[in-house]
């Protein structure tokens, strides 16, 4: 029997994953119809794969009949309505992840599948990956000795795996279709996560509804393999880089990401023979055109920003001095100004006061605290001195032997917890409290 298949969505996933596999099995599948709102993409894929019936909308495809099954690889926010419509039309469904976004839609699809007796399959291909199968085979019998499971995704663009012209892109999708699709997905995400915050919606849409679903499915499989019960609920969540991919990102994306992360080093890491201003301008390298900066030429706006950052750390009059003529505290202020010049969202400070005289610790930490409050950025400080952490931080994360043993506000860090972190009873202050 040859199954007559209709495909909804001609975007990257369809030609990258589905159409050529279906076409490679003509004894089992016949691509009978394609629904795609872009006329450019629709006609190009129709000609390439010899698809007889082309439609601008999935409703037209289902209404025309002539298909036994539907492959759904349209945008995530459209999946639920298409799956339900296909089941109502008496058609089997293979739907790309996610099957749907909300629990309400999941319940509706399960009920429709039970009612019709039709097949609904969801594409989570990593369960069939050879690397995943090997990982299952190498897992211990139980999770008792595992500390954590880390999933790292190398998810490059499809482009390197295709020849010129093989990827068809069309800019002729009607604006009203795009707007309706985006609005529908946003509403479903808000229902799923219980928040309409634009950052939350964007992070969920761009990460969780992408490759992360495959990764969660992999983790579920690992837990099942070790007879571990799946968690009943998500207990915590966070996102990085606004939920956008980092691993496998193209050079331009990585450069934009690195601009958002400023570093303050323990040893300052200044070019000692260069001027203070030139050291701070190094923080603008991620923004400036590459070639002119090789010769020390920066746009006037970058120089203005660098001088402004020097003023913020109290060194406005030091711009032309060589870095090696400054004291340790002054050099660290230059390093802070360099980090600020990046206009970062996050500053990572690696023991920023360890190389300074103890008397300067307070002034540098006061400066970092003021900058964090003024700019509204995130400041992460690696710090061995408990007294400094308790005095300046709003959240303390304590590690011992690679494990998190405390995560909370400074007021909750008791002497007993400090003893766990340091492996010994912490030194007491004269007033009887912990330092």
C-alpha positions as a printed Julia matrix, in Angstrom:
435×3 Matrix{Float64}:
   0.0    0.0    0.0
   1.24   3.47  -0.9
   0.27   6.13   1.63
  -0.86   9.42   0.1
   0.76  12.15   2.17
  -0.01  15.84   2.38
   2.62  18.19   3.8
   1.74  21.43   5.6
   4.56  23.95   5.72
   7.43  24.28   3.26
   9.9   26.03   5.55
  13.37  24.77   6.36
  12.3   21.63   8.24
  10.21  20.26   5.36
  13.0   20.07   2.73
  15.68  19.38   5.33
  13.96  16.47   7.05
  10.72  15.26   5.5
  10.18  15.82   1.8
  13.29  14.07   0.53
  12.75  11.08   2.85
   9.18  10.7    1.65
  10.31  11.04  -1.96
  13.03   8.43  -1.41
  10.4    5.77  -0.55
   8.03   5.85  -3.56
   6.86   2.31  -2.86
   5.54   3.44   0.53
   4.72   7.13   0.19
   3.36   9.47  -2.44
   3.58  13.2   -1.75
   0.1   14.11  -2.93
  -0.27  17.71  -1.75
   1.56  20.64  -0.2
   0.12  23.6    1.71
   2.47  26.58   2.03
   1.53  30.31   2.19
   4.59  31.43   0.2
   3.89  31.02  -3.51
   7.63  31.06  -4.23
   8.34  28.18  -1.88
   5.18  26.3   -2.77
   5.84  26.26  -6.51
   9.57  25.52  -6.17
   9.03  22.52  -3.87
   6.1   21.36  -5.97
   8.29  21.3   -9.06
  11.23  19.68  -7.28
   9.24  16.8   -5.79
   6.52  16.52  -8.43
   3.71  17.37  -6.01
   0.44  17.5   -7.98
  -1.78  19.55  -5.64
  -0.5   22.85  -4.26
  -2.43  24.98  -1.79
  -1.89  28.22   0.1
  -3.66  26.94   3.23
  -4.06  23.62   5.05
  -7.84  24.0    4.99
  -7.79  23.94   1.19
  -5.61  20.82   1.27
  -7.91  18.92   3.65
 -11.0   20.13   1.82
  -9.68  18.82  -1.49
  -9.26  15.33  -0.04
  -7.03  12.73  -1.64
  -4.63  12.28   1.3
  -4.37   9.5    3.87
  -1.94  11.25   6.22
  -0.68  14.73   6.97
   2.87  15.77   7.86
   2.71  19.01   9.86
   5.88  21.11   9.83
   4.38  24.59   9.94
   5.12  27.12  12.76
   4.6   25.75  16.29
   1.63  27.97  17.05
  -0.37  26.36  14.21
   0.21  22.72  15.14
  -2.76  22.12  17.43
  -5.4   23.53  15.09
  -4.02  21.64  12.09
  -3.79  18.33  13.96
  -7.36  18.65  15.2
  -8.63  19.61  11.75
  -6.84  16.63  10.18
  -8.34  14.2   12.69
 -11.79  15.64  12.07
 -11.18  15.07   8.34
 -10.31  11.41   8.96
  -6.57  11.8    8.23
  -3.64  10.32  10.14
  -1.06  12.84  11.43
   2.69  13.08  11.85
   3.4   16.41  13.56
   6.79  17.97  14.1
   7.6   18.87  17.69
   5.9   20.34  19.55
   2.58  18.58  19.1
   1.03  21.64  20.7
   1.89  24.35  23.23
  -0.85  24.24  25.88
  -2.13  21.41  28.06
  -5.63  22.24  26.94
  -4.73  21.54  23.33
  -2.88  18.37  24.32
  -6.01  17.08  26.05
  -8.09  17.99  23.0
  -5.75  16.13  20.63
  -5.68  13.02  22.84
  -9.49  13.06  23.04
  -9.78  13.46  19.25
  -7.33  10.64  18.64
  -9.25   8.37  21.01
 -12.52   9.3   19.34
 -11.34   8.74  15.77
  -8.94   5.85  16.28
  -6.49   7.55  13.92
  -2.71   7.68  14.37
  -0.98  10.78  15.76
   2.83  10.66  15.82
   5.12  13.4   17.16
   8.59  13.95  15.7
  11.21  13.72  18.46
  14.02  12.28  16.39
  16.8   12.22  18.98
  15.36   9.05  20.54
  16.59   7.3   17.38
  20.0    8.93  17.21
  22.94   6.49  17.41
  24.73   8.72  19.91
  21.63   8.65  22.13
  21.4    4.87  21.88
  25.06   4.59  22.87
  24.5    6.94  25.79
  21.64   4.74  27.02
  23.87   1.68  26.84
  26.61   3.37  28.89
  24.37   4.68  31.67
  24.67   3.16  35.15
  21.87   0.96  36.42
  20.54   3.77  38.6
  20.94   7.51  39.07
  22.21   7.17  42.64
  25.78   8.16  41.73
  24.92  10.83  39.15
  25.38  14.44  40.2
  23.65  16.02  37.24
  22.76  15.49  33.61
  24.04  18.12  31.18
  22.83  18.35  27.6
  24.94  20.39  25.18
  23.41  21.03  21.78
  25.4   21.63  18.62
  22.63  22.9   16.4
  24.12  24.67  13.39
  22.18  26.2   10.55
  21.08  23.73   7.88
  22.82  25.73   5.18
  26.22  23.93   5.28
  24.53  20.64   4.4
  22.84  21.87   1.22
  24.07  22.9   -2.17
  23.4   26.27  -3.84
  19.72  26.77  -4.51
  18.57  23.73  -2.55
  17.1   25.81   0.26
  14.1   27.72  -1.03
  13.24  30.9    0.82
  10.3   33.13   0.0
   9.55  36.65   1.19
   6.01  36.61  -0.14
   4.07  35.21   2.82
   1.08  37.54   3.29
   1.58  39.96   6.18
  -1.78  39.05   7.72
  -0.76  35.37   7.85
   2.49  36.22   9.65
   0.72  38.52  12.11
  -2.0   35.96  12.89
   0.56  33.18  13.38
   2.73  35.27  15.71
  -0.26  36.45  17.74
  -1.65  32.91  18.08
   1.68  31.53  19.29
   2.07  34.38  21.79
  -1.38  33.72  23.25
  -0.67  30.0   23.57
   2.71  30.6   25.22
   1.12  33.0   27.7
  -1.43  30.32  28.57
   1.26  27.66  28.89
   3.68  29.58  31.11
   1.21  31.81  32.93
   3.01  35.02  32.0
   2.61  37.6   29.3
   6.02  39.17  29.95
   7.54  39.75  26.48
  10.94  38.41  27.58
   9.38  35.22  28.95
   7.29  34.7   25.83
  10.28  35.27  23.56
  12.56  32.95  25.53
   9.96  30.18  25.57
   9.18  30.58  21.87
  12.76  30.81  20.62
  14.33  28.12  22.81
  11.81  25.73  24.32
   9.7   25.49  21.16
  12.88  24.88  19.16
  15.56  22.27  19.77
  15.13  22.3   23.54
  12.04  20.1   23.26
  14.22  17.39  21.73
  16.71  17.8   24.57
  14.03  17.5   27.26
  12.78  14.38  25.54
  16.32  12.98  25.65
  16.58  13.71  29.39
  13.22  12.0   29.96
  14.54   8.96  28.13
  17.68   8.88  30.28
  15.62   9.06  33.47
  13.31   6.32  32.25
  16.3    4.12  31.41
  17.4    4.37  35.07
  13.88   3.81  36.4
  13.72   7.37  37.67
  10.23   8.93  37.92
   9.73  11.95  35.72
   9.31  15.23  37.65
   5.71  16.16  38.22
   6.41  19.83  37.6
   9.12  22.23  36.49
  10.61  23.62  39.68
  12.84  26.28  38.19
  13.83  27.8   34.9
  16.09  30.4   33.4
  17.35  31.46  30.01
  20.51  32.96  28.64
  20.99  35.34  25.75
  17.24  36.02  25.6
  16.64  32.35  24.89
  18.6   32.43  21.66
  21.09  29.74  20.65
  24.74  30.13  21.6
  26.32  26.78  20.69
  26.61  26.52  16.92
  25.78  30.19  16.4
  27.33  31.96  13.42
  30.26  34.39  13.97
  28.08  37.51  13.83
  25.74  36.12  16.48
  28.65  35.09  18.71
  30.2   38.55  18.4
  26.92  40.15  19.42
  26.67  37.76  22.39
  30.22  38.42  23.57
  29.52  42.15  23.55
  26.96  41.54  26.28
  29.46  39.97  28.69
  32.03  42.18  30.38
  34.97  40.73  32.33
  36.87  42.16  35.29
  39.98  40.09  35.98
  41.92  39.48  39.16
  45.2   40.59  37.52
  43.62  43.57  35.65
  44.87  42.32  32.24
  45.7   45.79  30.96
  48.17  46.58  28.19
  50.63  48.21  30.51
  52.51  50.27  27.88
  49.27  51.58  26.35
  47.39  54.62  27.54
  44.44  54.35  29.9
  42.11  55.5   27.1
  43.42  52.88  24.67
  42.86  50.17  27.27
  39.27  51.27  27.77
  38.72  51.46  24.0
  39.49  47.73  23.88
  36.02  47.33  25.36
  34.58  48.78  22.13
  36.23  46.21  19.82
  33.02  44.21  19.64
  31.18  47.25  18.26
  33.74  48.96  16.05
  34.68  48.01  12.46
  37.52  45.5   12.68
  40.07  46.83  10.17
  40.46  50.43  11.44
  40.93  49.22  15.03
  44.04  47.28  13.95
  45.64  50.7   13.49
  44.14  52.18  16.65
  41.39  54.1   14.87
  38.04  54.17  16.66
  34.91  56.17  15.77
  34.4   59.4   17.69
  31.35  57.92  19.41
  33.46  55.06  20.8
  35.97  57.53  22.2
  33.16  59.5   23.8
  31.83  56.33  25.43
  35.3   55.36  26.69
  35.86  58.78  28.27
  32.42  58.64  29.85
  33.25  55.25  31.38
  36.5   56.61  32.78
  34.55  59.45  34.37
  32.19  56.91  35.99
  35.12  55.2   37.74
  36.69  58.52  38.8
  39.57  58.54  36.32
  38.48  61.19  33.83
  41.85  62.98  34.15
  43.91  59.81  33.61
  42.98  59.12  29.96
  46.43  59.85  28.48
  48.54  58.28  31.22
  50.23  54.94  30.64
  48.6   52.09  32.46
  51.84  50.98  34.12
  52.1   54.33  35.96
  48.9   53.68  37.92
  48.46  52.09  41.31
  46.78  48.69  41.66
  43.46  50.21  42.64
  43.59  52.65  39.72
  44.42  49.84  37.28
  41.41  47.87  38.46
  39.23  50.92  37.93
  40.52  51.1   34.35
  39.63  47.44  33.93
  36.12  48.15  35.21
  35.8   51.07  32.77
  36.9   48.77  29.94
  34.14  46.31  30.86
  31.58  49.14  31.02
  32.63  50.35  27.58
  31.18  47.15  26.12
  27.69  48.26  27.24
  27.24  44.77  28.7
  24.18  43.13  30.16
  26.37  41.08  32.52
  29.73  41.69  34.19
  31.7   38.7   35.46
  34.24  39.76  38.08
  36.87  37.16  38.97
  38.1   38.01  42.49
  38.33  41.69  41.56
  39.98  42.69  44.85
  42.36  39.74  45.35
  45.37  41.59  43.89
  44.73  44.78  45.85
  45.72  46.05  49.24
  42.93  45.09  51.7
  42.27  48.77  52.32
  41.17  49.16  48.67
  38.69  46.29  48.73
  35.84  48.45  49.97
  36.33  51.18  47.37
  36.36  48.74  44.43
  33.35  46.81  45.72
  31.5   50.08  46.4
  32.21  51.12  42.81
  30.93  47.82  41.38
  27.83  48.01  43.54
  27.11  51.59  42.42
  27.6   50.73  38.75
  25.33  47.69  39.02
  22.56  49.79  40.52
  23.02  52.7   38.12
  23.13  50.6   34.94
  20.7   47.89  36.0
  23.01  45.11  34.85
  23.77  41.72  36.35
  27.02  41.47  38.35
  28.47  38.04  39.14
  31.47  38.15  41.5
  33.74  35.21  42.3
  34.81  35.86  45.87
  36.67  33.83  48.48
  36.27  36.37  51.28
  33.03  35.65  53.14
  33.03  39.05  54.82
  33.03  40.83  51.45
  30.31  38.6   50.03
  28.03  39.19  53.01
  28.61  42.93  52.93
  28.01  43.53  49.22
  26.08  40.76  47.53
  22.3   40.41  47.24
  22.55  36.68  46.51
  25.26  34.27  47.63
  25.94  30.91  45.98
  28.34  28.76  47.99
  30.24  25.86  46.44
  32.17  23.02  47.99
  33.93  20.42  45.86
  31.93  21.45  42.82
  28.54  21.21  44.5
  26.17  24.03  45.38
  25.74  23.9   49.16
  24.04  27.27  49.6
  22.02  29.59  47.37
  20.18  32.45  48.99
  20.33  35.93  50.52
  23.32  36.83  52.73
  21.1   37.01  55.82
  20.32  33.3   55.47
  23.99  32.26  55.42
  24.41  30.97  58.96
  27.69  29.97  60.63
  26.75  26.32  60.12
  26.33  26.85  56.39
  29.59  28.8   56.22
  31.3   25.89  57.94
  29.95  23.56  55.27
  31.28  25.82  52.51
  34.75  26.24  53.96
  35.06  22.88  55.64
  35.79  24.49  59.0
  34.1   26.69  61.57
  34.1   30.27  60.26
  35.94  32.96  62.11
  33.68  34.86  64.51
  33.48  38.62  64.7
  34.03  40.4   68.05
  30.28  40.96  68.31
  29.67  37.23  68.23
  28.17  37.01  64.74
  29.7   35.48  61.72
  31.87  37.73  59.55
